[in-house]
């Protein structure tokens, strides 16, 4: 399992690097594919060996190789955050389950599937947090796929895709109701506030985000 945990840490760091792109580009409606990573100051493409998660920033001492402009410490911080979340999730979901399943020819695929569903949910939440911090928006482009992931998680791996004793196994019906209740409660608050004050207190992104949360934790988990 030690090798798997090392892989999980590296896996999380790589996705953390991609999340930096998501956080920067999604609010601006820019492509996530083209162009490749570049310095936000001088627009110079970042070389692959300078773009290694966490270590690239340390190697460059937090400055662009070309223009020497400072690179925010938030970039390696998000990469490290995702690496630690990936590692913690591997211990929580796979620890004590994956190795015996592999040895006995058991259902190790479901264990890994549950890990991936929950990991990408965590990734979506991290991206939403920082986008909200920067723009006060919660893009539905992230939330809606997250709802689909929650429903798939409940359908394929209800016995593994759980978050602990406080959140029981989430079956498909509970996941669907969780999405409806989570989004519906926030929508109700928005409507009530508007009727009372004549102005909006929250945006539609909050509705989508809580629907995504409900799809993963089920309606009791809300």
C-alpha positions, 0 to 999 in steps of 0.5 A: 500500500505504501507505493499506492499512497505515494502514487496517490500523493503524486496524482493529487499534486498533478491534478492540483496543477490542473486546478490552478488552470481551471481556477484561472481560466473558467471564470474568464471563459477561456479554454482549458486545453489551449494554450498551455500553461503560461506566465500571467505577467509576460505570457511566456509559455512555461517549460515542462520541467518548470511546471512540475507540481510543487517542486517547479515553484520551489526550483524557480524560487517563486519567480517566472524564469523569463520576466522574473515576475513573482508567481503567487504561492497559491499555485504550489499551495493548491498542488500540495492541498490536492496531494494531501487530500488525495493521500488522505482519501486513499487512506480513508477509502482504500486503506484496509480494502484495496490490498486484500481485494487485490490478493483475493481477486476481489472487487478492487475495481469498485474500491478504486472507482469510489476513490476516483469519484470522491477525489474528483468531487473534492477537486471540484469543491477546491476549485469552487472555493478559490473561484468564489474567493476570486470572483464571488461566483460558483460556475455551473460548468463545475457544479453540474458535472459534479452532480452527475458524478454524485449520482454515478457514485451512488449507483456504482459504488454505494458501499464504498463511496461514503465519507464516514460514519456520519454519512451512511451508504448513499443509494441512488434515490438518496443521492437524487433526493439529496441533489433536489433538497440541497438545491431546493433549500438554497433556492427557497432561501433566495426566493424568500429573501428576494420577496422580503427585500426586493433584491437577490442575496445569493446567486444561482451558483449556490443552488448548483453547488448545494445540489452537488453536495447533496448528490454525494452525501444524500438527503440525510447527510445534508 
